[in-house]
């Protein structure tokens, strides 16, 4: 018998030719499972392969949707993903509710590419026409909370990770499913990053971008603000109305333009998203609290941005974190070069992801199936074709990268 590798689209499968002309698989792990099958290469068609791997990804995504995983409560969905890997003879490492999985052909001393997306979701928005935790297939779409952000990216990256294992790629793949991305919590990427920094050369962060590649993204600065006044009776002229102070500050936040504009990411953007004040109709409020969502650029660090804001408003502004600064990757990086070879469009993202947490540890890009405009909305959905295209796009990119 002779042994030869035959590449069929997205997988390198080792077949052993017998005297009767049939071929038998000699590798022991196809998507991590042992197979003892005899078949000819003619059975390995792209359509069949993509249908099979897409079915696997969609099935997993449905189970994830049906398992509530609001930020901080990802244990059960992490169990589901961990069991998916364990059933395919992987040994997922659990760090809190985060998962780290090495490819079977992981070899010390080689470059390592991280494939990351997040397990958690936001709370359901108002206006859902169906149960957000009951996955529904309709008109070629899968509807459910977290389907678009970022379940589709996670299962597509997982499928690409499985499809490229033991295929002769000259670098390692490390799958990372992270928690608490939506709240930038301490038990998500922040928790596993110290370990990843010692292992990872570069990374792909899965978020809904329509499979375009974000090579830069804005940072995130969230400010909890409080305007302080003095209580009094609404019928009299005493007291200092904290709402009035807050209104002036909010007007400044909505109209101020930072002098330095980024050629990559545009202007710093400030948006007041929450406000709370008052106890009853006839009492002048002594406090008005509001939250500001600030999207920063590489022209100003988050600390510099915070300092400028505090110097210009009377309310006390307290940052939740100063760590999620704007990030960018060198356009000569092997991942970006591979994307451009494949004709993948690159862009600069106005939204923030775990890229901002990773920034400075190792270079990353952001890329995944879906549309960011659907994120955090009622009746969130992902098209099944987007998942299939996402898997294929990821696999082709992994095959093209040369470190």
N, C-alpha and C positions, 0 to 999 in steps of 0.2 A: 504493500500500500504506500501511497505518497500523501503527504500532508501539505496543503497549501491554503493560504488565507484568501478568502474571496470577500471583497467589499461590496456590500449591498446597501447603497444609500446611506443610512445613518448608523450602521453597525458593522463592525468587522467580525465576521463569524468564521471560525476555523472548522473546515470540513475535511473529512478523511475519505478519500476515494477508494472504493473496494473494487474487486475484480469484475463485478457485474455492472459497474458504471454508476452505482448509486453513491451518495455521499452521506457520511455519518458525522454528526457534531462531535468534536473531540474536546471542546471546552466544557467545563462543568457548570458554568453560570451564564445563562441567558436571562437578562433582567434579574440576576441573582438566584435563579432556580436551576436545579439539575434537570437535564433533559436527556433521554435516551431514545432519540428519534432517528429514523432514516428518511432522507428526502433528497430531492435534487435541487440545485440552485434555482431552477425555474420557479420554485414555490416562494422564493423570497422576493416578492414584489413590493415596491414602495407603497402602494395603496394599502396592501394588507398589513404591512409593518406599521404604517402611521395609524391605521384604524385600531390596531391592537393596543399600541402604546397610548393613543388618545383615550380609548375606553378606560384604560387603567387610571389615567390622570383624572378624567371626569368622575369616575366612581369614587376616587379618593376625595375630590373636591366636594362632592355631594355629602359625604360623611363629615367633612369638616364644617360645611355650612350648617348641618343638623346638630352640631355641637357648639353651643354658645362659648365664645372665646373673647369676650370683651377684655381689653387690656388689664393685665394683672390676674386674669382668671383663665389662663391658657393650659392648665394642667391636662384636662381631658383631651383637648385637640392635639396636644403634644404627644399624649399616649397613642393616639390614632396614627400619627405620622411615624412615631417610633416603631410601632407594631408593623407598619407597612415595610419598613426597612428590615426589621428582624425576620419577617417572613421570607425575605430574600437573602438571608444569610449575612446581613450586615450587622455590625455591633454599634448602634448609635450611642453616643456619649451624652448623658443628660447633665446639664448645668442649670439648675433651677428648672424653668420651663423652656429653656433653650436646648436645641439638639445640634450635635456636631457629628457628622458621618464622613468617614474616609472612604475613598474608592478602594475597591479590592486590589487594584494594582498600584497602591500608594507606595512610593519608594523614597526613602530618605535621601536628601541631597538634591532632589529635583525641584524646580519651581512649583509652586502650588497656587491654583486658582480657586478662590472661594466662590461658591454659588449660594447666594443668600436671598431669602425673602422672609416676611414676618407672619407669625401665626395669629396675631391678635386682630381684633376689629374694633371699630368705634361702637357706641351704643346705637341701636336702630333709630333712624330719623323718623319724624312723624310723617304719615301719609302712605304707609305701605298698604298695597291692595291685597296682600297675602301675608301669611306668617313669614317673617324674615328668616326664621330658622327652619323652614320647610322648603328644601330645594325644589324648584319647579322648572321643567323643560317646556318651553313654549316658543314656537316659531324659530327654532334653531338657536335659542338662547337658553342659558341656565340662570335663573333668577334666585337670588338669595343673598343674605348679608355676608359680605366678605368675598363674594364671587369674583368681583373685579379688583378689589383692593384688600388684600393682594393674593387671594387664594389661587387665582389662575396663574399668576407668576410663580407661586411656590410649587404647584403641582407640575407646571411645565418645566421648571428647572429640575425638579426631582426626576421627571421622565428623561430629560436630557442627560442627567447624571447617570441614570441606569443604562441608557442607550450607548453611552460612550465608554462604559467601564470595560476594561480588558480589550480595548480596541487599538492599542499601540500608540495612544497619544503620548507625546514626550514630556508631559508634565502631570502633576497630581491634581485631582479635583477634590474639594472639600465642601460638602453640603452643610449649610448652616441655616436652621430654622430658628428665628429669633422671636423673643417675646417683647411686649410693652413698647413696640415701635410707635404706636399711635399717641402715646403719652410721654415719649422720651423717658421712660421709667428707668430706675437704677438696676432693675432685674432683667433687662433685655440685653441689647448689644453692649451696653456699658459693662455688664457682668462678664461677658465672654471675651471681650476685646483683648484684655491682657494675654490670654492664651492664644488668641488668633494672631496677635502681632509677632509671635515667635515662629509661626508656621506659614503665613500667607504671603505670597508675592504680590498678588493683585486680586480684585474681586469684581463680580457682577452682582448688583443689587436689583432684585426683581420687584418692579413697581409698574403700574399700568402706563405705558408710554406709546402704545400702538406699535411696539417693537422697533421704535426709533431709539437711538442711543443718546442719552443725556451725558454729555462730557463735562458739564458744570451745573451746579444747582445752587439756589439761594440758601442762605442760612436761616435759622429760626430763633427768634428771641421772643419769649412770652413774658409780658409784664403784668403783674398784679398791682393795680394802682388804687390809691385811696385818697380822695379829697376830704379834708377835715374842715368842718365848720363849727357852729355852735347852735345847740337846740334852742327853740323858742316857740311861742304860740303863733300860728299862721295868721291870726287876726290882727296881730300887732307888728310893729316894725322892729322888734328886737330879734336877736338870733342872727346867725350867719348861715346861709343856705349852702350846704355842701354840693348840692346838685348844680347850682350856678357856677361854682368853681370848676366842677368837673366838665360842665358844658364848654367853658372857655378852653380848658385843656384839650378836650376832644376835638374842638374846632381846629386847634393848632396841629394836633396829630394828623388830622385829615387833609390839611392844606400845606404843611411844611414840605419843602423839597430839599433833600440833602445836596450840598454843592457838587460832590463828586459823583458822576454817573459812570457805571461800569459798562465798558464796551461789550462785555459778555452777557451780563445779567440785568442791565438797565438800572433803574432807580431802586433805592430802598423803599419798601412799601409798608405802611403802617395802617392797621385796621382795628377799630374797636369792635369787639365781638360779643361782649357781655357787660351788663350794668345792673347794679342793685342799690337801692336807696329807700329810705323812708319806712316808718312804722304805721302811720295812720294819716288821714287826710288833713288834720289840723295841727300837725307838729312839724316844725321846720327841721329837716334832717341834719344831724351833726356829722354824718358820714355818707359818702357816696363811693362805692367800690365799682371798678370797671377793669376789664381785661383787654390788653392790647396784643394783637398778633403782628409781629414785625418780621418782615422777610428781608434779610440783609444781603449785602454783596461783598465781594472781596475788597472793595474800597474802604470798608469800615469793619473792624472786628465787632463782635457783639458787645464787648465792653465799651468800645468807643461809641457805638450807637446808643447804648444805655446812658452813658455820660451826657451826650448831646441832648437826649430827651429830658433827662432829669434837670438839666440846666434851664430848660425852656417851659416847664410846666410846674404848677404849684402843688399838684398832687404828688404823693410819695409813690415812686415806681419801684417795685421789687421784682427783680428777674427770677424766674424759676430755674433757669440755667443759663450759663454763658458759653456753654461748650459747643453748641450746634452752629458753628460758623459756616460760611459759604465754602464750597469745595470745587475743585476742578482737577482734571487729569491732563497731562501733557499730550498734545495732539499727535506726538510722535510715538506714543506708547503702543506696544504690540496689539493690545485689544482694539484701540482706535484704528490702527492700520489695517487690522483684519476686517473690521466693520466696513471700512471704505473700499477695501478690495471686493467685498461682497455687495457693495452698493447700498449698505444700510445708512440711512440718513442720520446725521448727528445734530444735536440741538442743545440749547441751554435751558435748564428747567427752572420754572418759578416756584416749584413746590419742593419741600424738604423731606428727606428720608433718613435712614440710618447711615447714608453716605456722610452726613454731617458729623455723626458720632465717630465714624471711622477715619475721617479726614486727618491726615498727618501720620496715621499708622501705616497705611499702604494705599496705593491708588485704586480707585473704583470707578465704574460706570454704572448708570442706572438704565434698565431696559426690561420691558416685559409686555405681555399681551394685555389688551384692554385700553380703556380711555380714562384718564385722570378726572375728566368732567363727571363721570358716573360715581366717583368715590364719595362716600359719606352721604349718599342720596337715597331716598325711598325707592324701592323697586330696583335696586342695584342689580346689574346683570353682566354676564360675559357671553359672547357668542361662542358656540362650540367650535366654529371654524377658527376663531382667534386662538383657542387653546392648541389646536392642531398646528396652526401656522407658528405659534409661539414655540412649540416643541421643536419643530423643524428648523426654525430660525436659530434657536439656541444651539442645536446640534451642529449646524453648518458653521456657526461662529466658533464653537469649540474646536472644530476640525481645522479651522483656518488660523488660529492663534499660534504664533511661534515666539516663544520667549528667548 
